[in-house]
Amino acid sequence: MRGVRLIPIDEFFVGVKRNCLAPDELIRAVRIPVADGPQQFSKVGTRNAMVIAVCAFALALHPRERTVGTGIGSAAPTPRRAERAEEFLREVLVWESPAPPAEGVVRRFGELVAAAADPIDDVRGTAAYRRHALAVLARRSLTWCWSEYGERLGRAA
């Protein structure tokens, strides 16, 4: 028995259907920091069940740090973040205001998320469709999360 090791999520997935676990290892726990802001997960799929999604997107707002986190699923060889989209929002969001981000900001965020994907054509959908769907999911997720954040700001005032 070798003991316990902690693996950052960005290092866990190493390829299609592959992770960094050794054959004799198992996952005992997943550590996730408590969220301090709104989050949203959306997927495009044939139904709401345990099936492989055509694509998926997650967004988390972190008001204390004034950052955002993203996650893209089923649109690249491994799950991945849209780091350029995160950096873009970090630079343009006005955390002190409940006003929604400008339409151009929301649109650009969607474009950057779509650009972060590396999808394939398969029986579930084309690469072009996955990119389009990710842009839509990203725009909606940002709008929904910011709306909830704005409501929290309003209640705190």
C-alpha positions in Angstrom: 0.0 0.0 0.0 1.5 3.3 -1.1 -0.7 5.6 0.8 -2.8 8.6 -0.2 -2.1 11.2 -2.8 -3.9 14.3 -3.9 -4.3 14.9 -7.6 -5.3 18.4 -9.0 -8.2 18.0 -11.3 -6.3 19.6 -14.2 -3.9 16.6 -14.0 -6.4 13.8 -13.4 -7.7 13.4 -17.0 -4.8 12.4 -19.4 -6.6 11.3 -22.6 -9.7 9.8 -24.1 -11.1 7.4 -21.5 -7.8 7.6 -19.6 -6.9 9.1 -16.2 -3.7 9.2 -14.1 -4.8 6.5 -11.6 -2.5 3.5 -11.3 -4.2 0.1 -11.8 -4.2 -0.5 -8.0 -5.6 2.9 -7.0 -9.1 4.1 -6.4 -10.8 7.4 -5.7 -11.6 7.7 -2.0 -12.8 11.3 -2.0 -13.1 14.4 -4.2 -12.3 17.7 -2.5 -14.2 20.7 -3.8 -14.1 24.1 -2.1 -17.4 25.5 -0.8 -18.8 27.9 -3.5 -19.2 31.5 -2.6 -21.2 32.4 -5.7 -23.8 31.1 -8.1 -23.1 28.1 -10.3 -24.8 26.7 -13.4 -24.5 23.3 -15.2 -26.1 22.7 -18.6 -25.9 20.0 -21.1 -27.2 19.2 -24.6 -28.3 15.6 -24.9 -31.0 13.3 -26.0 -32.7 13.2 -22.6 -32.1 14.0 -18.9 -30.6 10.7 -18.0 -27.2 9.1 -17.4 -26.2 9.2 -21.1 -23.2 10.8 -22.7 -24.0 14.4 -23.5 -23.6 16.0 -26.9 -21.8 18.7 -25.0 -21.9 20.2 -21.5 -20.9 23.4 -19.8 -20.5 24.6 -16.2 -19.9 28.0 -14.8 -19.1 29.2 -11.3 -18.8 32.8 -10.1 -16.4 33.4 -7.3 -17.2 36.9 -6.0 -14.7 36.9 -3.2 -11.9 36.3 -5.6 -13.6 38.2 -8.5 -13.0 35.2 -10.8 -15.0 32.7 -12.7 -14.5 29.0 -13.3 -15.6 27.1 -16.4 -15.9 23.4 -17.4 -16.5 22.0 -20.8 -17.6 18.4 -21.2 -18.0 16.0 -24.2 -16.4 18.5 -26.6 -12.7 17.7 -26.3 -10.6 14.6 -25.6 -10.8 15.3 -21.9 -12.9 17.7 -19.7 -11.3 21.1 -19.9 -11.6 24.7 -18.8 -12.1 27.7 -21.1 -9.2 29.6 -19.6 -9.3 32.5 -22.1 -13.0 33.0 -21.4 -12.3 33.0 -17.7 -9.6 35.6 -18.1 -11.8 37.7 -20.3 -14.6 37.8 -17.7 -12.1 38.5 -14.9 -11.1 41.7 -16.8 -14.6 43.0 -17.7 -17.1 42.0 -15.0 -18.2 44.8 -12.6 -18.6 42.9 -9.4 -20.0 45.9 -7.5 -23.0 46.2 -9.8 -26.0 44.0 -10.1 -26.5 45.2 -13.7 -26.1 42.4 -16.2 -23.0 42.3 -18.4 -23.4 44.1 -21.8 -24.6 42.0 -24.7 -21.2 42.2 -26.3 -19.5 40.8 -23.2 -21.9 37.9 -23.1 -21.5 37.2 -26.8 -17.7 37.3 -26.6 -17.7 35.0 -23.6 -19.7 32.4 -25.6 -17.2 32.8 -28.5 -14.3 32.2 -26.3 -15.9 29.1 -24.7 -16.6 27.6 -28.1 -13.1 28.3 -29.2 -11.7 26.4 -26.1 -13.4 23.2 -27.3 -11.8 20.6 -29.5 -14.9 18.6 -30.5 -15.2 15.7 -33.0 -17.9 14.7 -35.4 -19.7 11.5 -34.2 -23.2 10.0 -34.0 -24.2 12.4 -31.2 -23.4 15.6 -33.2 -21.0 17.4 -35.4 -18.0 19.4 -34.2 -19.7 22.6 -35.6 -22.9 21.8 -33.7 -21.0 21.2 -30.4 -19.2 24.5 -30.7 -22.4 26.4 -31.5 -24.2 24.7 -28.6 -21.3 25.5 -26.2 -21.5 29.2 -27.1 -25.3 29.1 -26.4 -24.8 27.3 -23.1 -22.1 29.7 -22.0 -24.1 32.8 -22.8 -27.2 31.4 -21.0 -25.1 30.2 -18.0 -23.5 33.6 -17.6 -26.8 35.4 -17.9 -28.4 33.1 -15.3 -25.5 33.2 -12.8 -25.1 36.9 -13.0 -28.9 37.4 -12.5 -28.7 35.3 -9.3 -25.6 37.2 -8.2 -27.3 40.5 -8.9 -30.3 39.4 -6.7 -27.8 38.5 -3.9 -26.2 42.0 -4.2 -29.6 43.6 -4.1 -30.6 41.7 -1.0 -27.4 42.6 0.7 -27.8 46.3 0.1 
